[in-house]
Amino acid sequence: MLQSPTLRRLSKILPIILIVFLLTLSLKTIIYELKNDSLQDIWQYLQGIPQLHKLGAIILTALGYLVMTAYDLLGFQYIKQALAPTKIATTAFISYAVGNTIGFTAFSGTAIRYRFYYGWGVSNRKIAHLILFTHLTFWLGLFAVGGFVFIIDPLTLPTVLKLPFDSVHPLGLIFLSFVLIYFAIGYYWKRPLQIGSESIRFPSPRISLQLIAVSCLDWGLACSVLYLLLPLGTGWSYPGFFGIYILALTAGLISTVPGGLGVFETVILVLRPPSLSASDILGALIAYRIIYYFIPLIVALTLFILYELKKNKS
């Protein structure tokens, strides 16, 4: 059934309205949390982060993006395509560094993968399967890791969030249910799924389990970056903070706001211990954004420009 022009316009406008609404709501919450602090307090905290912690955060970020390349490496096993690991890793790094920062990974990451992989002889059809694989299995990893964490440590949610449940325990059950459904379909549905003219087969259980392991390592390292930048003596244990980090990450992803900007920070601020000032937490979050998002983006854009210059010369 064809959509009317009005419905088509609404389908384009509504996501933008939702993003603006969530950004506004997040900004309002952040300002409220900072009512007893000043911009000077945030700046002082940023200056006071130990240099060793900043260096450690940079090293963990580098390791984290190295781990992210495993998603594409496993994807090439799935599509049964041979390509030099260095080329896969380079493309994956640029794709994730750009997508993580500017958001809209379904478009930015897709465009980058097509640009690089097609130039290296991978067919459009196989690239499409690879992209579908990375997007779907990303959510598999999130549901598996998030579900496990929320079941093990069902942290209590503040009433200010006005959610229909008091803890993340129900979310953990829902997430793990999705994972079980995924594996059940993969086990019982042996035939490829027909999507239009394409036949899509489920990844093997071995690859799926490897992806979940990669997701654990990926988000464990990402959480460690922020944990290193938090105030000393926070009262947060790393396992306890990991649950909050995954919840904030999930909220940012579901919001569709580019990079989860504002939404991610709001969840961390709202769930912080009362003993921690909002300015210190926000200072740590700003440092995290710079180290984990903007530095990799600069490196990725540099690599992309060098690739284009080399390609134009040849």
Residue frames relative to the residue before (quaternion, step in Angstrom):
aa qw qx qy qz dx dy dz
M 1.0000 0.0000 0.0000 0.0000 0.00 0.00 0.00
L 0.3900 -0.7305 0.5158 0.2197 3.56 -0.84 1.00
Q 0.3990 -0.7048 0.5338 0.2430 3.55 -1.03 0.80
S 0.5000 -0.6234 0.5039 0.3278 3.55 -1.16 0.61
P 0.6556 -0.5110 0.3655 0.4189 3.62 -1.20 0.42
T 0.6308 0.5449 -0.3373 0.4376 3.60 1.03 -0.76
L 0.6678 0.4932 -0.2968 0.4720 3.59 0.96 -0.90
R 0.6351 0.5245 -0.3344 0.4579 3.57 1.02 -0.75
R 0.6527 0.5032 -0.3157 0.4702 3.58 0.99 -0.82
L 0.6477 0.5206 -0.3169 0.4572 3.57 1.00 -0.84
S 0.6452 0.5321 -0.3225 0.4434 3.58 1.00 -0.82
K 0.6725 0.4644 -0.2946 0.4953 3.59 1.18 -0.51
I 0.7075 0.4797 -0.2616 0.4482 3.58 1.01 -0.82
L 0.6253 0.5970 -0.3448 0.3656 3.59 0.93 -0.89
P 0.6508 0.4962 -0.3498 0.4559 3.67 0.86 -0.75
I 0.6415 0.5173 -0.3259 0.4633 3.58 1.02 -0.76
I 0.6350 0.5226 -0.3216 0.4694 3.58 1.00 -0.86
L 0.6462 0.5241 -0.3178 0.4547 3.59 0.97 -0.87
I 0.6541 0.5109 -0.3134 0.4614 3.59 0.93 -0.89
V 0.6599 0.5027 -0.3050 0.4678 3.60 0.91 -0.93
F 0.6451 0.5254 -0.3178 0.4548 3.58 0.98 -0.86
L 0.6905 0.4770 -0.2842 0.4635 3.59 0.87 -0.95
L 0.6286 0.5232 -0.3318 0.4702 3.58 1.05 -0.74
T 0.6543 0.5133 -0.3053 0.4639 3.56 0.96 -0.87
L 0.6603 0.5052 -0.2973 0.4695 3.55 0.94 -0.93
S 0.6548 0.5086 -0.3082 0.4664 3.58 0.98 -0.86
L 0.6534 0.5155 -0.3108 0.4590 3.57 0.95 -0.90
K 0.6356 0.5297 -0.3181 0.4629 3.56 1.01 -0.87
T 0.6660 0.4978 -0.3010 0.4669 3.59 0.97 -0.87
I 0.6470 0.5188 -0.3196 0.4584 3.59 0.96 -0.86
I 0.6458 0.5123 -0.3175 0.4688 3.60 0.96 -0.87
Y 0.6380 0.5235 -0.3227 0.4635 3.57 1.02 -0.81
E 0.6709 0.4996 -0.2996 0.4588 3.58 0.93 -0.89
L 0.7120 0.4383 -0.2408 0.4929 3.59 1.17 -0.62
K 0.3169 0.7973 -0.4783 0.1872 3.59 1.23 0.22
N 0.7435 0.3725 -0.2192 0.5103 3.60 1.14 -0.58
D 0.6673 0.4668 -0.2880 0.5040 3.57 1.30 0.18
S 0.2926 -0.7414 0.5757 0.1825 3.54 -1.34 0.16
L 0.6603 -0.4893 0.3854 0.4196 3.55 -1.30 0.24
Q 0.5993 0.5684 -0.3524 0.4400 3.57 1.12 -0.65
D 0.6191 0.5428 -0.3343 0.4586 3.58 1.08 -0.74
I 0.6483 0.5127 -0.3106 0.4695 3.56 1.01 -0.84
W 0.6598 0.5138 -0.2987 0.4599 3.57 0.94 -0.93
Q 0.6462 0.5192 -0.3191 0.4594 3.58 0.97 -0.83
Y 0.6450 0.5089 -0.3304 0.4646 3.58 1.00 -0.77
L 0.6344 0.5369 -0.3280 0.4491 3.58 0.96 -0.87
Q 0.6762 0.4861 -0.2884 0.4726 3.57 0.96 -0.86
G 0.7187 0.4850 -0.2471 0.4326 3.56 1.08 -0.73
I 0.4422 0.6737 -0.4812 0.3450 3.63 1.22 -0.02
P 0.4884 -0.6800 0.4491 0.3122 3.65 -0.69 1.00
Q 0.5587 -0.6268 0.4346 0.3256 3.57 -1.00 0.87
L 0.6303 0.5418 -0.3370 0.4423 3.57 1.03 -0.77
H 0.6418 0.5121 -0.3189 0.4733 3.57 1.08 -0.72
K 0.6334 0.5205 -0.3291 0.4685 3.58 1.02 -0.77
L 0.6545 0.5020 -0.3077 0.4742 3.58 0.96 -0.88
G 0.6469 0.5174 -0.3159 0.4627 3.58 0.97 -0.84
A 0.6412 0.5237 -0.3185 0.4617 3.58 1.03 -0.81
I 0.6428 0.5149 -0.3214 0.4674 3.59 1.02 -0.78
I 0.6535 0.5074 -0.3105 0.4679 3.59 0.97 -0.85
L 0.6601 0.4977 -0.3012 0.4752 3.59 0.96 -0.87
T 0.6133 0.5386 -0.3440 0.4641 3.60 1.09 -0.69
A 0.6468 0.5129 -0.3162 0.4675 3.58 0.95 -0.89
L 0.6564 0.4972 -0.3072 0.4771 3.59 0.96 -0.84
G 0.6364 0.5504 -0.3206 0.4351 3.57 1.04 -0.83
Y 0.6938 0.4517 -0.2803 0.4858 3.58 0.90 -0.88
L 0.5821 0.5486 -0.3728 0.4704 3.58 1.16 -0.49
V 0.6461 0.5093 -0.3107 0.4760 3.59 1.00 -0.84
M 0.6199 0.5698 -0.3435 0.4160 3.62 1.00 -0.80
T 0.6048 0.5712 -0.3669 0.4163 3.58 1.05 -0.64
A 0.5461 0.6276 -0.3954 0.3892 3.60 1.22 -0.40
Y 0.5493 0.5993 -0.4073 0.4161 3.62 1.15 -0.49
D 0.7070 0.4372 -0.2613 0.4907 3.59 0.89 -0.92
L 0.6098 0.5460 -0.3597 0.4478 3.59 1.03 -0.70
L 0.6643 0.4659 -0.2965 0.5037 3.59 0.99 -0.79
G 0.5994 0.5694 -0.3492 0.4412 3.57 1.12 -0.67
F 0.6633 0.4905 -0.3101 0.4726 3.58 1.01 -0.74
Q 0.5797 0.5274 -0.3821 0.4897 3.59 1.17 -0.44
Y 0.6506 0.5376 -0.3086 0.4387 3.57 0.99 -0.89
I 0.7504 0.3725 -0.2236 0.4982 3.62 0.88 -0.88
K 0.3569 -0.7702 0.4611 0.2584 3.58 1.38 -0.01
Q 0.4297 0.6626 -0.4744 0.3889 3.51 0.82 1.16
A 0.3098 -0.7471 0.5599 0.1799 3.55 -0.93 0.92
L 0.2034 0.7357 -0.6284 0.1497 3.57 -0.98 0.92
A 0.6054 -0.5836 0.3953 0.3698 3.57 -1.06 0.78
P 0.5284 -0.6587 0.4319 0.3168 3.63 -0.81 0.95
T 0.6226 0.5464 -0.3508 0.4368 3.61 1.05 -0.70
K 0.6504 0.5014 -0.3163 0.4748 3.60 1.04 -0.74
I 0.6393 0.5116 -0.3259 0.4726 3.58 1.00 -0.80
A 0.6760 0.5064 -0.2952 0.4466 3.57 0.88 -0.98
T 0.6448 0.5242 -0.3212 0.4541 3.60 0.98 -0.85
T 0.6738 0.4916 -0.2897 0.4695 3.57 0.89 -0.95
A 0.6592 0.5115 -0.3097 0.4559 3.57 0.92 -0.91
F 0.6469 0.5237 -0.3277 0.4472 3.59 0.92 -0.88
I 0.6735 0.4845 -0.3041 0.4682 3.60 0.83 -0.96
S 0.6495 0.5336 -0.3146 0.4411 3.57 0.94 -0.89
Y 0.7201 0.4360 -0.2581 0.4741 3.59 0.83 -0.96
A 0.6376 0.5311 -0.3406 0.4420 3.59 0.98 -0.76
V 0.6782 0.4610 -0.2825 0.4977 3.58 1.00 -0.83
G 0.6933 0.4973 -0.2819 0.4388 3.58 0.83 -1.00
N 0.6491 0.5303 -0.3247 0.4382 3.58 0.96 -0.83
T 0.7284 0.4532 -0.2389 0.4549 3.57 1.01 -0.83
I 0.7919 0.3061 -0.1714 0.4999 3.58 0.73 -1.00
G 0.4475 -0.7011 0.4496 0.3255 3.58 1.27 -0.23
F 0.7216 0.4319 -0.3248 0.4328 3.54 -1.32 -0.33
T 0.0853 0.8529 -0.5100 0.0721 3.56 1.00 0.90
A 0.5629 0.5993 -0.3920 0.4127 3.58 1.15 -0.53
F 0.7309 0.3697 -0.2243 0.5280 3.59 1.18 -0.54
S 0.7107 0.4592 -0.2777 0.4550 3.58 0.72 -1.05
G 0.6940 0.4652 -0.2833 0.4708 3.59 0.84 -0.96
T 0.6300 0.5388 -0.3260 0.4544 3.57 1.04 -0.76
A 0.6661 0.5091 -0.3032 0.4530 3.58 0.88 -0.95
I 0.6606 0.5052 -0.3078 0.4623 3.58 0.95 -0.86
R 0.6649 0.5005 -0.3164 0.4554 3.58 0.89 -0.87
Y 0.6381 0.5079 -0.3321 0.4739 3.59 0.97 -0.79
R 0.6486 0.5453 -0.3190 0.4245 3.58 0.90 -0.91
F 0.7512 0.3982 -0.2122 0.4818 3.57 0.87 -0.99
Y 0.7296 0.4583 -0.2713 0.4290 3.57 0.64 -1.11
Y 0.6383 0.5164 -0.3399 0.4586 3.60 0.98 -0.75
G 0.6476 0.5232 -0.3144 0.4561 3.57 1.04 -0.75
W 0.7081 0.4130 -0.2475 0.5165 3.56 1.24 -0.44
G 0.6906 -0.5608 0.2578 0.3770 3.56 1.17 0.57
V 0.4906 0.6269 -0.4594 0.3941 3.60 1.21 0.28
S 0.4687 -0.7059 0.4539 0.2757 3.60 -0.81 0.98
N 0.6418 -0.5276 0.3964 0.3906 3.56 -1.25 0.51
R 0.6410 0.5436 -0.3230 0.4351 3.58 0.99 -0.87
K 0.6971 0.4601 -0.2808 0.4728 3.58 0.89 -0.91
I 0.6075 0.5341 -0.3562 0.4679 3.59 1.08 -0.64
A 0.6336 0.5306 -0.3274 0.4580 3.58 0.99 -0.83
H 0.6564 0.4957 -0.3051 0.4799 3.59 0.98 -0.85
L 0.6338 0.5322 -0.3272 0.4561 3.58 1.02 -0.79
I 0.6686 0.5019 -0.2980 0.4607 3.57 0.92 -0.93
L 0.6362 0.5108 -0.3243 0.4787 3.57 0.98 -0.81
F 0.6311 0.5440 -0.3140 0.4551 3.56 1.03 -0.87
T 0.7000 0.4739 -0.2868 0.4507 3.62 0.78 -0.99
H 0.6722 0.4953 -0.3110 0.4540 3.60 0.97 -0.78
L 0.6993 0.4700 -0.2815 0.4591 3.59 0.83 -0.96
T 0.7049 0.4522 -0.2753 0.4719 3.57 0.91 -0.87
F 0.5153 0.6007 -0.4266 0.4378 3.60 1.21 -0.29
W 0.6902 0.4608 -0.2749 0.4856 3.56 0.92 -0.93
L 0.5709 0.5657 -0.3797 0.4582 3.58 1.13 -0.58
G 0.6768 0.4920 -0.2881 0.4657 3.58 0.89 -0.94
L 0.6506 0.5191 -0.3151 0.4560 3.57 0.96 -0.86
F 0.6797 0.4836 -0.2949 0.4660 3.59 0.87 -0.93
A 0.6582 0.5107 -0.3157 0.4542 3.58 0.98 -0.81
V 0.7056 0.4459 -0.2685 0.4807 3.59 0.78 -1.01
G 0.6772 0.4960 -0.2927 0.4580 3.58 0.86 -0.99
G 0.6529 0.5239 -0.3156 0.4469 3.57 0.93 -0.88
F 0.6638 0.5004 -0.3018 0.4667 3.57 0.91 -0.92
V 0.6753 0.4974 -0.2953 0.4577 3.60 0.87 -0.96
F 0.6944 0.4850 -0.2835 0.4497 3.60 0.88 -0.91
I 0.6298 0.5023 -0.3370 0.4873 3.60 1.19 -0.47
I 0.6836 0.4901 -0.2816 0.4617 3.58 0.92 -0.94
D 0.8041 0.0922 -0.0159 0.5871 3.59 0.94 -0.92
P 0.0427 -0.8443 0.5342 0.0042 3.61 0.33 1.23
L 0.1486 -0.8405 0.5153 0.0767 3.59 0.40 1.25
T 0.4951 -0.6650 0.4843 0.2794 3.53 -1.12 0.77
L 0.3233 -0.7566 0.5417 0.1721 3.57 -0.92 0.94
P 0.4838 -0.6651 0.4756 0.3119 3.61 -0.96 0.78
T 0.5770 -0.6187 0.4171 0.3322 3.56 -1.09 0.73
V 0.5505 0.6360 -0.3957 0.3686 3.61 1.18 -0.50
L 0.6236 0.5548 -0.3407 0.4327 3.59 1.18 -0.54
K 0.2363 -0.8279 0.4806 0.1670 3.58 1.32 -0.37
L 0.2997 0.7467 -0.5263 0.2751 3.55 0.89 1.02
P 0.5776 -0.6267 0.3981 0.3394 3.61 -1.14 0.55
F 0.7413 0.2975 -0.2231 0.5587 3.63 1.24 0.10
D 0.5233 -0.6863 0.4337 0.2589 3.55 -1.19 0.68
S 0.7870 0.1616 -0.0899 0.5885 3.59 1.17 -0.49
V 0.5956 -0.5793 0.4189 0.3663 3.55 -1.33 0.16
H 0.3577 0.7616 -0.4798 0.2486 3.62 1.25 0.04
P 0.6625 0.4849 -0.3306 0.4656 3.67 0.85 -0.81
L 0.6164 0.5345 -0.3502 0.4601 3.60 1.05 -0.70
G 0.6317 0.5393 -0.3304 0.4483 3.57 0.99 -0.80
L 0.6555 0.5077 -0.3040 0.4692 3.56 0.97 -0.86
I 0.6533 0.5098 -0.3111 0.4653 3.58 0.97 -0.87
F 0.6650 0.5150 -0.3051 0.4467 3.58 0.89 -0.96
L 0.6917 0.4654 -0.2862 0.4722 3.59 0.86 -0.93
S 0.5795 0.5643 -0.3747 0.4531 3.59 1.15 -0.52
F 0.6319 0.5248 -0.3264 0.4678 3.58 1.01 -0.81
V 0.6523 0.5150 -0.3143 0.4589 3.58 0.98 -0.87
L 0.6581 0.5022 -0.3078 0.4691 3.59 0.94 -0.87
I 0.6302 0.5233 -0.3306 0.4688 3.60 1.01 -0.80
Y 0.6294 0.5452 -0.3242 0.4488 3.57 1.01 -0.89
F 0.7076 0.4471 -0.2688 0.4766 3.60 0.81 -0.99
A 0.6207 0.5406 -0.3465 0.4499 3.59 1.07 -0.68
I 0.6533 0.4951 -0.3140 0.4791 3.58 0.95 -0.86
G 0.6653 0.5155 -0.3044 0.4460 3.56 0.93 -0.89
Y 0.6744 0.4966 -0.2903 0.4629 3.56 1.10 -0.71
Y 0.7736 0.3774 -0.1878 0.4731 3.57 0.84 -1.00
W 0.7165 0.4097 -0.2548 0.5038 3.59 1.07 -0.67
K 0.1339 -0.8504 0.5072 0.0409 3.53 0.09 1.30
R 0.6535 0.5144 -0.3275 0.4485 3.59 1.11 -0.59
P 0.5561 -0.5954 0.4475 0.3689 3.60 -1.11 0.55
L 0.4657 -0.6488 0.5215 0.3005 3.57 -1.16 0.63
Q 0.2923 -0.7572 0.5611 0.1620 3.55 -0.90 0.91
I 0.0274 0.7769 -0.6258 0.0635 3.59 -0.57 1.20
G 0.7940 -0.1074 0.0191 0.5981 3.54 -0.13 1.31
S 0.7879 -0.2499 0.2167 0.5194 3.55 -0.74 -1.08
E 0.6275 0.5578 -0.3211 0.4382 3.56 1.29 -0.09
S 0.2554 -0.7315 0.6126 0.1562 3.54 -1.16 0.73
I 0.0876 -0.8090 0.5812 0.0032 3.56 -0.60 1.17
R 0.1493 -0.7872 0.5934 0.0764 3.57 -0.77 1.03
F 0.5426 -0.6145 0.4630 0.3369 3.54 -1.15 0.62
P 0.5229 -0.5989 0.4885 0.3595 3.59 -1.10 0.61
S 0.5759 -0.5813 0.4406 0.3692 3.56 -1.16 0.56
P 0.6377 -0.5289 0.3839 0.4076 3.61 -1.17 0.49
R 0.6147 0.5583 -0.3518 0.4321 3.59 1.04 -0.74
I 0.6839 0.4687 -0.2896 0.4783 3.59 0.86 -0.93
S 0.6398 0.5331 -0.3292 0.4451 3.59 0.98 -0.81
L 0.6677 0.4847 -0.3007 0.4783 3.58 0.96 -0.84
Q 0.6206 0.5284 -0.3391 0.4697 3.58 1.07 -0.69
L 0.6370 0.5306 -0.3219 0.4572 3.57 1.04 -0.78
I 0.6375 0.5131 -0.3256 0.4735 3.59 1.00 -0.79
A 0.6377 0.5177 -0.3231 0.4700 3.58 1.03 -0.80
V 0.6391 0.5150 -0.3186 0.4741 3.59 1.00 -0.83
S 0.6381 0.5310 -0.3244 0.4535 3.59 0.99 -0.84
C 0.6283 0.5336 -0.3329 0.4579 3.59 0.98 -0.83
L 0.6899 0.4685 -0.2733 0.4794 3.56 0.89 -0.95
D 0.6221 0.5615 -0.3271 0.4367 3.57 0.99 -0.88
W 0.7674 0.3627 -0.2077 0.4863 3.59 0.62 -1.10
G 0.5613 0.5740 -0.3937 0.4477 3.58 1.19 -0.39
L 0.6714 0.4779 -0.2890 0.4871 3.58 0.99 -0.83
A 0.6405 0.5260 -0.3267 0.4543 3.59 0.97 -0.87
C 0.6499 0.5048 -0.3072 0.4780 3.58 0.99 -0.84
S 0.6315 0.5460 -0.3285 0.4418 3.59 1.03 -0.78
V 0.5904 0.5690 -0.3641 0.4417 3.59 1.08 -0.69
L 0.7046 0.4410 -0.2634 0.4896 3.58 0.81 -1.00
Y 0.6286 0.5560 -0.3397 0.4246 3.60 0.97 -0.82
L 0.6432 0.5281 -0.3154 0.4560 3.58 1.05 -0.77
L 0.7141 0.4676 -0.2438 0.4603 3.57 1.11 -0.71
L 0.5143 0.6491 -0.4123 0.3796 3.59 1.29 -0.15
P 0.6454 -0.5086 0.3806 0.4243 3.60 -1.20 0.36
L 0.5312 -0.6144 0.4755 0.3380 3.57 -1.13 0.66
G 0.8219 0.2053 -0.1607 0.5064 3.57 -1.07 0.70
T 0.1856 0.8264 -0.5110 0.1466 3.57 0.96 0.86
G 0.4271 -0.6725 0.4921 0.3509 3.57 1.11 -0.62
W 0.5692 0.5602 -0.3743 0.4712 3.55 1.36 -0.04
S 0.2628 -0.7013 0.6314 0.2014 3.59 -0.89 0.85
Y 0.6248 -0.5466 0.3797 0.4082 3.59 -1.14 0.46
P 0.6609 0.4889 -0.3414 0.4557 3.69 0.81 -0.81
G 0.6566 0.5113 -0.3173 0.4547 3.60 0.99 -0.79
F 0.6746 0.4813 -0.2928 0.4770 3.55 0.99 -0.84
F 0.5805 0.5998 -0.3774 0.4011 3.59 1.09 -0.65
G 0.6317 0.5300 -0.3310 0.4588 3.60 1.02 -0.77
I 0.6534 0.4971 -0.3083 0.4805 3.59 0.99 -0.84
Y 0.6365 0.5370 -0.3247 0.4485 3.58 0.99 -0.84
I 0.6708 0.4933 -0.3002 0.4654 3.59 0.89 -0.93
L 0.6326 0.5231 -0.3300 0.4660 3.59 1.03 -0.77
A 0.6637 0.4939 -0.2984 0.4760 3.59 0.95 -0.88
L 0.6350 0.5269 -0.3184 0.4668 3.57 1.03 -0.82
T 0.6559 0.5142 -0.3044 0.4613 3.57 0.93 -0.93
A 0.6530 0.5138 -0.3098 0.4622 3.57 0.94 -0.91
G 0.6580 0.5141 -0.3076 0.4562 3.59 0.98 -0.84
L 0.6663 0.5019 -0.2997 0.4629 3.57 0.99 -0.83
I 0.6797 0.4909 -0.2940 0.4589 3.57 0.89 -0.95
S 0.6217 0.5729 -0.3387 0.4130 3.60 1.09 -0.70
T 0.2870 -0.7760 0.4907 0.2735 3.60 1.24 -0.61
V 0.4032 0.6812 -0.5020 0.3485 3.62 1.21 0.23
P 0.5558 -0.6307 0.4083 0.3558 3.65 -0.80 0.90
G 0.8469 0.0447 -0.0754 0.5244 3.53 -0.71 1.14
G 0.4837 -0.6644 0.4351 0.3679 3.60 1.26 0.10
L 0.2566 0.8217 -0.4812 0.1655 3.56 1.31 0.31
G 0.7970 0.2364 -0.2109 0.5142 3.54 -0.80 1.05
V 0.6903 0.4565 -0.2765 0.4885 3.58 0.84 -0.96
F 0.6455 0.5175 -0.2995 0.4752 3.57 0.93 -0.98
E 0.6845 0.4924 -0.2814 0.4581 3.58 0.85 -1.00
T 0.6348 0.5515 -0.3313 0.4279 3.57 0.99 -0.85
V 0.6581 0.5075 -0.3155 0.4580 3.60 0.90 -0.90
I 0.6559 0.5054 -0.3150 0.4638 3.60 0.91 -0.88
L 0.6680 0.5087 -0.3009 0.4522 3.58 0.92 -0.92
V 0.6851 0.4964 -0.2921 0.4460 3.57 0.86 -0.96
L 0.7443 0.4073 -0.2159 0.4833 3.60 1.04 -0.77
R 0.4279 0.7098 -0.4705 0.3029 3.63 1.21 0.11
P 0.5745 -0.5672 0.4449 0.3878 3.60 -1.16 0.47
P 0.6017 -0.5936 0.3909 0.3644 3.64 -1.04 0.67
S 0.6277 0.5701 -0.3344 0.4113 3.58 1.15 -0.59
L 0.6736 0.4837 -0.2955 0.4743 3.62 1.20 -0.39
S 0.4085 -0.7096 0.5184 0.2468 3.55 -0.92 0.91
A 0.5796 -0.5963 0.4322 0.3489 3.54 -1.14 0.65
S 0.6311 0.5526 -0.3436 0.4221 3.60 1.01 -0.76
D 0.6464 0.5115 -0.3249 0.4636 3.61 1.00 -0.78
I 0.6630 0.4958 -0.3051 0.4707 3.59 0.92 -0.91
L 0.6729 0.4851 -0.3079 0.4660 3.60 0.91 -0.87
G 0.6023 0.5478 -0.3547 0.4597 3.59 1.09 -0.65
A 0.6530 0.5026 -0.3039 0.4782 3.57 1.00 -0.87
L 0.6569 0.5157 -0.3064 0.4567 3.59 1.00 -0.82
I 0.6265 0.5167 -0.3378 0.4758 3.60 1.05 -0.71
A 0.6453 0.5080 -0.3173 0.4742 3.58 0.96 -0.88
Y 0.6299 0.5364 -0.3198 0.4618 3.57 1.05 -0.81
R 0.6438 0.5178 -0.3204 0.4634 3.58 0.94 -0.86
I 0.6647 0.5084 -0.3070 0.4533 3.58 0.92 -0.89
I 0.7354 0.4375 -0.2387 0.4591 3.57 0.79 -1.06
Y 0.7758 0.3881 -0.2047 0.4535 3.59 0.76 -1.01
Y 0.7695 0.3433 -0.1855 0.5056 3.60 1.12 -0.54
F 0.7877 0.3873 -0.2136 0.4288 3.58 0.54 -1.13
I 0.6313 0.5136 -0.3506 0.4634 3.62 0.99 -0.68
P 0.6664 0.4687 -0.3215 0.4825 3.67 0.84 -0.81
L 0.6129 0.5493 -0.3565 0.4421 3.61 1.06 -0.69
I 0.6498 0.5117 -0.3152 0.4654 3.59 0.94 -0.86
V 0.6546 0.4990 -0.3097 0.4761 3.59 0.96 -0.88
A 0.6610 0.5167 -0.3056 0.4502 3.60 0.93 -0.90
L 0.6682 0.4889 -0.3066 0.4696 3.60 0.91 -0.86
T 0.6107 0.5394 -0.3442 0.4665 3.58 1.10 -0.68
L 0.6609 0.4970 -0.2998 0.4758 3.59 0.93 -0.91
F 0.6428 0.5316 -0.3200 0.4493 3.57 1.01 -0.83
I 0.6576 0.5022 -0.3042 0.4721 3.59 0.94 -0.88
L 0.6505 0.5116 -0.3161 0.4639 3.59 0.96 -0.86
Y 0.6272 0.5336 -0.3257 0.4645 3.57 1.06 -0.79
E 0.6746 0.4948 -0.2932 0.4628 3.58 0.91 -0.93
L 0.6494 0.5130 -0.3192 0.4619 3.58 0.98 -0.82
K 0.6578 0.5014 -0.3041 0.4727 3.58 1.00 -0.84
K 0.6592 0.5162 -0.3050 0.4538 3.56 1.01 -0.83
N 0.6676 0.5034 -0.2993 0.4597 3.58 1.01 -0.79
K 0.6437 0.5237 -0.3206 0.4567 3.59 1.14 -0.61
S 0.6832 0.5010 -0.2885 0.4460 3.57 1.08 -0.77
